[in-house]
């Protein structure tokens, strides 16, 4: 198990390094931040002074090696917009985004798993068709459109929830539903297919022959095995939701990392954009390692292979 953790950690470091390299190249293709940050009447001397402060006057390869060396020491640069360390700025917004992501994923599991199980148990019946059709609709619904509809109906017309996020748990409901809608549909379909596969296994038929009731057959024998792929998928989906929160946060004016990175992109704040990408990549790697360990705890066969 220790060897597994070390291998995954090393692989995660490589992934973060690759993300840092890719974002370093991409942000420099967007143009010179000095032309955006400084006023239109700025002199060439002022532009060159700012470029020197940002280290953009150096050759690209020297900028890159300085950037990688600074990441190793925890120095991800200084934000052009906020005039403070970019890492501090991103980490100050991280709790809000993390809360929204956990809420969206939790909602996906709470709604998706029971509906997936119900659909599998009612396979071929109207209930199954209704659940599957609902999942297909949710998977093809753009998050920004869904967010606007939810605001129009539940915030403006009914007044049940505030139209913007960041004002308590009540204001988290609409953003969480918007963010988790796609994941709800995906988890419904994955749970349904996994349950159908498990219910066709011989040990389930043996339990039926021994007179096991539906609750025991499903809750004890089928569901724990059917949830293994769902658990792995949920870990991967956490990263998807973390990255997808950018659009949702913009729709609901939610004070998280998403709205921060939009500001950074508009201002070409290289340090802030790079820090956001590195922090998100590191979080996704960490969550995936945790999910793999949980899967090993739940699945004895996987645990025996790792040890």
C-alpha positions as CSV (number, residue, x, y, z in Angstrom):
1,X,0.0,0.0,0.0
2,X,2.9,2.4,0.8
3,X,4.4,1.6,-2.6
4,X,1.1,2.4,-4.3
5,X,0.8,5.7,-2.5
6,X,4.4,6.6,-3.5
7,X,3.8,5.7,-7.1
8,X,0.6,7.7,-7.3
9,X,2.2,10.6,-5.7
10,X,5.1,10.6,-8.1
11,X,2.7,10.3,-11.0
12,X,0.7,13.2,-9.5
13,X,3.9,15.4,-9.4
14,X,4.4,14.6,-13.1
15,X,0.8,15.6,-13.9
16,X,1.1,18.9,-12.0
17,X,4.4,19.6,-13.7
18,X,2.8,19.0,-17.1
19,X,-0.1,21.3,-16.3
20,X,2.3,24.0,-15.1
21,X,4.2,23.7,-18.3
22,X,1.1,23.8,-20.5
23,X,-0.4,26.9,-18.7
24,X,2.9,28.7,-18.9
25,X,2.9,28.4,-22.7
26,X,-0.8,29.1,-23.1
27,X,-0.9,32.3,-21.1
28,X,2.0,33.8,-23.1
29,X,0.1,33.2,-26.3
30,X,-2.6,35.6,-25.1
31,X,-0.4,38.7,-25.5
32,X,1.5,41.2,-23.4
33,X,-0.2,42.0,-20.0
34,X,1.5,45.4,-19.9
35,X,-0.8,46.5,-22.8
36,X,-3.9,45.7,-20.8
37,X,-2.8,46.8,-17.3
38,X,-1.3,50.2,-18.3
39,X,-3.4,53.1,-19.6
40,X,-3.5,53.7,-23.4
41,X,-1.3,56.8,-23.1
42,X,1.5,54.9,-21.3
43,X,4.9,55.5,-22.6
44,X,7.2,52.8,-24.0
45,X,9.5,53.3,-21.0
46,X,6.6,52.6,-18.6
47,X,5.7,49.5,-20.6
48,X,9.3,48.2,-20.5
49,X,9.5,48.9,-16.8
50,X,6.4,46.9,-16.1
51,X,7.6,44.0,-18.3
52,X,10.9,44.0,-16.4
53,X,9.1,43.9,-13.1
54,X,7.1,40.9,-14.3
55,X,10.2,39.2,-15.8
56,X,8.8,39.3,-19.3
57,X,11.9,40.9,-20.7
58,X,13.9,37.7,-20.2
59,X,14.2,34.9,-22.8
60,X,11.3,32.5,-22.6
61,X,13.4,29.6,-21.5
62,X,14.8,31.6,-18.6
63,X,11.3,32.7,-17.6
64,X,10.2,29.0,-17.7
65,X,13.0,27.7,-15.5
66,X,12.5,30.5,-13.0
67,X,8.8,29.7,-12.9
68,X,9.4,25.9,-12.2
69,X,12.1,26.7,-9.6
70,X,9.7,29.1,-7.8
71,X,6.9,26.6,-7.8
72,X,9.2,24.1,-6.0
73,X,9.7,26.7,-3.3
74,X,6.0,27.7,-3.1
75,X,6.5,31.0,-4.8
76,X,4.0,31.2,-7.7
77,X,4.5,34.9,-8.4
78,X,2.7,38.1,-7.5
79,X,-0.8,39.0,-8.8
80,X,-0.9,42.0,-11.1
81,X,-4.5,42.8,-10.2
82,X,-4.3,42.4,-6.4
83,X,-0.6,43.3,-5.9
84,X,-0.1,40.4,-3.5
85,X,1.2,36.8,-3.8
86,X,-0.9,35.0,-6.3
87,X,-1.0,31.8,-4.1
88,X,-2.5,33.8,-1.2
89,X,-5.2,35.3,-3.5
90,X,-6.2,31.9,-4.9
91,X,-6.2,30.1,-1.5
92,X,-8.4,32.9,-0.1
93,X,-11.0,32.0,-2.6
94,X,-10.5,28.2,-2.4
95,X,-12.8,27.5,0.5
96,X,-15.8,29.0,-1.3
97,X,-15.2,27.0,-4.5
98,X,-14.4,23.8,-2.5
99,X,-17.7,24.2,-0.6
100,X,-19.6,24.6,-3.9
101,X,-17.9,21.6,-5.4
102,X,-18.5,19.4,-2.4
103,X,-22.2,20.5,-2.4
104,X,-22.6,19.8,-6.1
105,X,-20.9,16.4,-5.8
106,X,-22.8,15.5,-2.6
107,X,-26.1,16.4,-4.3
108,X,-25.2,14.3,-7.3
109,X,-24.6,11.2,-5.1
110,X,-27.6,11.8,-2.8
111,X,-30.0,12.1,-5.8
112,X,-28.1,10.0,-8.5
113,X,-27.5,6.8,-6.5
114,X,-31.0,6.2,-5.2
115,X,-32.5,7.0,-8.7
116,X,-30.0,4.7,-10.4
117,X,-30.9,1.8,-8.0
118,X,-34.6,2.5,-8.5
119,X,-34.2,2.5,-12.2
120,X,-32.3,-0.8,-12.1
121,X,-34.9,-2.5,-9.9
122,X,-37.7,-1.3,-12.2
123,X,-35.8,-2.3,-15.4
124,X,-38.0,-2.1,-18.5
125,X,-40.9,-0.4,-16.6
126,X,-42.2,3.2,-17.0
127,X,-40.3,4.2,-13.9
128,X,-37.0,3.1,-15.5
129,X,-37.9,5.0,-18.7
130,X,-38.7,8.1,-16.8
131,X,-35.5,8.1,-14.8
132,X,-33.3,7.4,-17.9
133,X,-35.1,10.1,-19.9
134,X,-34.5,12.6,-17.1
135,X,-30.8,11.7,-17.0
136,X,-30.5,12.2,-20.7
137,X,-32.1,15.7,-20.5
138,X,-29.9,16.7,-17.6
139,X,-26.7,15.6,-19.4
140,X,-27.6,17.7,-22.4
141,X,-28.5,20.8,-20.5
142,X,-25.9,23.7,-20.6
143,X,-25.0,24.7,-17.1
144,X,-25.2,28.4,-17.8
145,X,-28.7,28.1,-19.3
146,X,-29.9,26.0,-16.3
147,X,-28.5,28.5,-13.9
148,X,-30.3,31.4,-15.6
149,X,-33.6,29.4,-15.6
150,X,-33.2,28.5,-11.9
151,X,-32.6,32.2,-11.0
152,X,-35.6,33.3,-13.1
153,X,-38.0,30.7,-11.5
154,X,-36.8,30.2,-7.9
155,X,-35.1,33.5,-7.2
156,X,-37.0,36.1,-9.2
157,X,-40.5,34.6,-9.6
158,X,-40.9,32.6,-6.4
159,X,-38.3,34.3,-4.2
160,X,-37.3,31.1,-2.5
161,X,-33.6,31.5,-2.9
162,X,-31.3,34.5,-3.4
163,X,-30.2,35.1,-7.0
164,X,-26.5,35.4,-6.0
165,X,-24.2,33.0,-4.0
166,X,-22.0,33.5,-1.1
167,X,-24.6,34.6,1.4
168,X,-25.0,31.5,3.6
169,X,-26.1,27.9,2.9
170,X,-29.4,28.9,1.4
171,X,-27.6,30.8,-1.4
172,X,-25.6,27.6,-2.1
173,X,-28.6,25.7,-3.2
174,X,-29.1,27.0,-6.8
175,X,-25.4,27.0,-7.7
176,X,-25.0,23.5,-6.3
177,X,-28.0,22.2,-8.3
178,X,-26.6,23.9,-11.5
179,X,-23.1,22.6,-11.0
180,X,-24.2,19.1,-10.1
181,X,-26.9,18.6,-12.7
182,X,-24.7,16.8,-15.2
183,X,-23.1,14.7,-12.5
184,X,-26.5,13.6,-11.2
185,X,-27.4,12.3,-14.7
186,X,-24.0,10.6,-15.1
187,X,-24.3,8.9,-11.7
188,X,-27.9,7.8,-12.4
189,X,-26.8,6.0,-15.5
190,X,-23.6,4.6,-14.1
191,X,-25.4,3.3,-10.9
192,X,-28.2,1.8,-13.0
193,X,-25.8,-0.1,-15.4
194,X,-23.6,-1.2,-12.5
195,X,-26.7,-2.5,-10.5
196,X,-28.1,-4.3,-13.5
197,X,-24.7,-6.1,-14.0
198,X,-24.4,-7.0,-10.3
199,X,-28.1,-8.2,-10.2
200,X,-27.3,-10.7,-13.0
201,X,-24.5,-12.3,-11.1
202,X,-24.8,-15.9,-9.8
203,X,-24.4,-15.0,-6.1
204,X,-27.5,-12.7,-6.3
205,X,-29.5,-15.6,-7.8
206,X,-28.2,-17.7,-5.0
207,X,-29.4,-15.2,-2.4
208,X,-32.8,-15.2,-4.1
209,X,-32.9,-19.0,-4.0
210,X,-32.2,-18.8,-0.2
211,X,-35.2,-16.6,0.2
212,X,-33.3,-13.3,0.9
213,X,-35.7,-10.3,0.8
214,X,-35.3,-7.4,-1.6
215,X,-33.8,-5.2,1.1
216,X,-31.2,-7.7,2.0
217,X,-30.5,-8.7,-1.6
218,X,-30.0,-5.1,-2.7
219,X,-28.6,-3.4,0.4
220,X,-26.2,-6.1,1.5
221,X,-25.3,-8.2,-1.6
222,X,-25.7,-6.0,-4.6
223,X,-25.3,-2.3,-3.7
224,X,-21.8,-2.4,-2.1
225,X,-20.4,-4.0,-5.2
226,X,-22.3,-1.8,-7.6
227,X,-21.0,1.3,-5.8
228,X,-17.3,0.6,-6.5
229,X,-17.3,2.1,-10.0
230,X,-19.5,5.0,-8.8
231,X,-17.0,5.8,-6.1
232,X,-14.2,5.9,-8.7
233,X,-16.3,8.1,-11.0
234,X,-17.1,10.4,-8.1
235,X,-13.4,11.0,-7.5
236,X,-12.9,11.9,-11.2
237,X,-16.0,14.0,-11.2
238,X,-14.8,16.1,-8.3
239,X,-12.1,17.5,-10.6
240,X,-14.6,18.1,-13.4
241,X,-16.9,20.0,-11.0
242,X,-13.9,22.0,-9.6
243,X,-13.0,23.2,-13.1
244,X,-16.6,23.6,-14.2
245,X,-17.4,25.9,-11.3
246,X,-15.9,28.8,-13.3
247,X,-19.1,29.1,-15.4
248,X,-21.5,28.6,-12.5
249,X,-19.7,31.1,-10.3
250,X,-19.9,33.7,-13.1
251,X,-23.7,33.1,-13.5
252,X,-24.4,33.3,-9.7
253,X,-21.7,36.0,-8.9
254,X,-20.3,33.4,-6.5
255,X,-17.1,34.6,-4.7
256,X,-14.9,31.6,-5.5
257,X,-11.9,30.9,-7.6
258,X,-14.0,30.8,-10.8
259,X,-14.8,34.5,-10.7
260,X,-11.2,35.2,-9.8
261,X,-9.8,33.4,-12.8
262,X,-12.2,35.3,-15.1
263,X,-10.8,38.5,-13.8
264,X,-7.3,37.2,-14.2
265,X,-7.9,36.2,-17.8
266,X,-9.4,39.6,-18.7
267,X,-6.4,41.4,-17.2
268,X,-3.8,38.8,-18.5
269,X,-2.7,38.3,-14.9
270,X,-0.2,35.5,-15.7
271,X,0.7,34.7,-12.1
272,X,-2.9,34.4,-11.0
273,X,-3.9,32.2,-14.0
274,X,-0.9,29.9,-13.6
275,X,-1.5,29.6,-9.8
276,X,-5.1,28.7,-10.3
277,X,-4.2,25.9,-12.8
278,X,-1.5,24.5,-10.5
279,X,-3.7,24.6,-7.4
280,X,-6.6,22.9,-9.2
281,X,-4.3,20.2,-10.7
282,X,-2.8,19.5,-7.3
283,X,-6.2,19.2,-5.7
284,X,-7.4,16.8,-8.4
285,X,-4.3,14.6,-8.0
286,X,-4.8,14.5,-4.2
287,X,-8.5,13.7,-4.5
288,X,-7.8,10.9,-7.0
289,X,-5.2,9.3,-4.6
290,X,-7.7,9.5,-1.7
291,X,-10.4,7.9,-3.9
292,X,-8.1,5.1,-5.0
293,X,-7.3,4.4,-1.3
294,X,-11.0,4.3,-0.4
295,X,-11.7,2.0,-3.3
296,X,-8.9,-0.3,-2.0
297,X,-10.5,-0.3,1.5
298,X,-14.0,-1.1,0.1
299,X,-12.8,-3.7,-2.5
300,X,-10.8,-6.6,-0.9
301,X,-9.6,-7.8,-4.4
302,X,-8.2,-4.4,-5.2
303,X,-6.6,-4.2,-1.8
304,X,-4.9,-7.6,-2.2
305,X,-3.5,-6.5,-5.6
306,X,-2.1,-3.3,-4.1
307,X,-0.5,-5.1,-1.1
